[in-house]
Amino acid sequence: MSARDVADVAVIGTGIIGLSTAWAVSGLGMRVLLVGPRSHTGQASAAAGAMLAPFSETAAGDDPLSSPAEITHRAAARASYGDWLARLRSESGRVVSMTDGIWLVATAHGQGDLEALELAARAARDQGASAEPHPPSEVPGLSPARTCPAHAALWLPGEASVDIVELLDALSHLLSVRENVRWADTSAVALEPGTAGSDGPLVVRCADRERYEAGRVVLAVGSGTGALAAASPGLSLGLPLVLAGKGVSVLVRDTGFALPTTVRTPMRRFACGAHLVPRAGGAAYLGATNRLTPPGETSTAPALEEILTVVQSVGDELNTGVYHRELADVAVGHRPYTLDHLPLVGPTEDPRVLAATATYRNGVLLAPYVAGLIAGHLSGAGPLDARPWRPTRPVAVPSLGEALGDRIQMLIDVLLPAEGVTAPWHLDLQALLGVAARHLVESPDDARWRPLHRLWDRAPVVETLPVLLRAVRDLPHVANSAAGRSPARKDAPSGRSKTGPVSRQRWRQHRLTPFGVRLSPAGQADLDELPPERLKSLLLREHLLLLRGFTGGSTVDKFEAFARRLGPLVVWGDAPIASVVAKAEPDDHVHDTGFMPLHWDGVYKPDTPDIQMFQCLKAVGTAASGGATLFSDTTRVIAGAAPGTLDLWRALTFRYERPLGGEMLSRSCPLVVEHPHTGEPTLRFTEPVPDGVHILNPPNLTLERAPSGCDSAEAIQQIRDALYDPRYMYAHRWRVGDIVLADNRALLHTREPYPPGTERHLLRAHVRIGDVAGDTPADRTSLAGQEVG
Ligand SMILES: Cc1cc2nc3c(=O)[nH]c(=O)nc-3n(C[C@H](O)[C@H](O)[C@H](O)COP(=O)(O)OP(=O)(O)OC[C@H]3O[C@@H](n4cnc5c(N)ncnc54)[C@H](O)[C@@H]3O)c2cc1C
């Protein structure tokens, strides 16, 4: 390929993602231009432990990585890894060592580690993989310091690790000899629109002054994504912020003790724990740190303190023998990650440019999987529908005020991480930080704060907050206004206080089955303390949140106030809050106790609510007495549908009709509709009433658009069966005080019948998120005869 030739695809970036993608795309017979350094020094990939860890990367309190969808992607990536390595071996002639199994060990870090082991075990079992608890004494290679005893161990035979040096070498070798791959050992300076307009090839301008043309460009530049996008103003990519988590890892020539397989601790919030991974020839990998690097400050040198941290945590927590081994190498890399911690894979706003990055802690595991998605998209065989990873999805950016309000407790934990901090000490610091935070947020124009606000704008993540607050805290006028409380003392007493250990989180998350998350306070917490933006982004990801045990929502007024904090209310009728309760003489099936069709709220309304909220005032007694509210997650239904079924569903449009108040309401809507906030495909469907069942004002549905030959009754039955599949349906049994937030755009809901006369009383509110409501394909479809009020 000469410089003037147009490549079919330019892959920019030569880390594990770029190399794997270039291999997959060249396998399609396309002409590939690979742009990036041949040397792996400084890459996240080269610094990686290269554990293939779909389950042990799950951490308590780390929402995105613990989401079932992410674990499913990771498990799928793991399942095909062996075949991928075998193909690599046969095409490159190079062997890449893989060691099966990972030991996950809970150490002196306490309850958090134990919870993480439970989460990992559950994640593995949910995916049909094995997770075996063992006493720590049975873990080969585990010999921690006496001050860091191990409390529990989990053997995960479905996990593995690979030798990353061998892997990168094999891929590099293969791509160097492929005829349809040209490797430009330089870096891309900018992407430019070509002369042929918006459908023509793009120009990749490089540091060696060459300009290459390519029909499509895959951005696999890891933590360099933001810089390259910013240097390419002629293209509108619409990518979210990509941050860098700097990782330092250490290689020792040999361990001096037997290490048949990887031994590691769980992740701990931003920190990724201690890892000891066997490498070829008896060498071992010790990892790793994870420190936020604000954009533009990508440092490639390790600080001595970072090396010390790695050695000390692996030495103390896993095996003290490493202290005396010979150093072979120290690697530094920057993990690319987004604020929602999900990868960016697929077309950007400019369909000619695809993103393949932000794989954060799992890029080595995900590389073949991501490469397969990109190649499938480029070949047209499998247009990319990896919705949660869609590069143009909205990613919430918290304001500094919100972040501080939410995180003061966590900051205290970060600044004073020991378990044994005493309560008065904790209060001193809380007061001081509260004052510091107020100064910072309330005086944005104060010249002294400007650099701090700039820092926040570049890296709006909790890891930035300690830096900001330390700077503000040290200003005398801030310290003085901390209401006479003493500033942080170095001689603070340690050990547990009489009032117990400091809680590490204000509330805890528990996964519901088969989807949704329960939030409950760690001690006592008020609904008002829950940060609205975080709740909404959690809801959009999980689709259902149960808030249980919070104070402050016990009256209609308080429930309404809480709902209004999430967004403007959608009000039908006089009252903003509806009472969902059976009536003695019901005028509609909503106020009856029998069968209710599965539906979404607002079928016949012009304004579809985004969030449906319930609060339980009175609950039905037992499971046997019915009355549960059933939610079907249609995004999961779609994900589980066979490709042929989904193609049929995409071709269907239903018309719904139902009588109400003397009028006939009517609505036509495609079955598959894009979620306006997440872009996920969803199903919009109102179930017909089964034969022999009679309800007030029954809905009727007819197929308005369908491929020829489609059997309407069969199609409806198939949809219904899928929606009621227990893998996709969550049944909520009410307890008094429960608040449920449901994503009305993704879910359909109904209610189990229950005996008349049973006490069951719910409050309901409808909330709109942002200003996109009413602008979806579903809302744009015909609303003939729509009900108003
Ligand atoms: C210490 C550490 C431990 C890890 N452990 C694991 C693990 O055990 N398991 C796991 O699965 N993952 C792990 N990860 C995460 C994994 O390494 C990353 O997710 C993955 O390597 C990201 O790959 P990448 O190709 O996107 O980025 P990188 O490997 O950083 O590669 C990006 C490449 O793009 C190049 N580039 C940047 N800008 C340009 C430009 N303008 N033009 C051309 N080229 C450019 C860079 O030079 C670099 O070569 C770890 C990461 C670190 C740092």
The ligand as a Gaussian input file, in Angstrom:
#p B3LYP/6-31G(d) Opt

LIG

0 1
 C       -1.226000      -1.539000      35.866000
 C       -2.342000      -2.049000      35.025000
 C       -2.844000      -3.331000      35.243000
 C       -3.878000      -3.820000      34.436000
 N       -4.299000      -5.097000      34.621000
 C       -5.229000      -5.626000      33.776000
 C       -5.598000      -6.992000      33.877000
 O       -5.099000      -7.713000      34.725000
 N       -6.528000      -7.487000      33.012000
 C       -7.087000      -6.704000      32.043000
 O       -7.907000      -7.197000      31.265000
 N       -6.754000      -5.391000      31.928000
 C       -5.838000      -4.845000      32.765000
 N       -5.485000      -3.539000      32.677000
 C       -6.240000      -2.682000      31.756000
 C       -5.742000      -2.831000      30.344000
 O       -4.363000      -2.833000      30.361000
 C       -6.267000      -1.678000      29.504000
 O       -7.678000      -1.630000      29.553000
 C       -5.847000      -1.886000      28.039000
 O       -4.491000      -2.157000      27.982000
 C       -6.150000      -0.677000      27.203000
 O       -5.643000      -0.951000      25.951000
 P       -5.532000       0.173000      24.841000
 O       -4.987000      -0.468000      23.639000
 O       -6.834000       0.858000      24.736000
 O       -4.544000       1.258000      25.479000
 P       -2.968000       1.299000      25.504000
 O       -2.395000      -0.013000      25.812000
 O       -2.573000       2.419000      26.404000
 O       -2.600000       1.631000      24.044000
 C       -2.938000       2.848000      23.448000
 C       -1.929000       3.087000      22.363000
 O       -2.334000       4.213000      21.621000
 C       -1.191000       4.964000      21.334000
 N       -1.581000       6.323000      21.019000
 C       -2.059000       7.292000      21.826000
 N       -2.293000       8.403000      21.115000
 C       -1.966000       8.123000      19.852000
 C       -1.993000       8.871000      18.658000
 N       -2.424000      10.134000      18.634000
 N       -1.584000       8.277000      17.522000
 C       -1.175000       6.996000      17.512000
 N       -1.116000       6.245000      18.614000
 C       -1.518000       6.806000      19.775000
 C       -0.329000       4.849000      22.560000
 O        1.005000       5.164000      22.253000
 C       -0.524000       3.382000      22.873000
 O        0.403000       2.642000      22.149000
 C       -4.446000      -3.010000      33.443000
 C       -3.941000      -1.729000      33.218000
 C       -2.892000      -1.256000      33.996000
 C       -2.344000       0.110000      33.711000

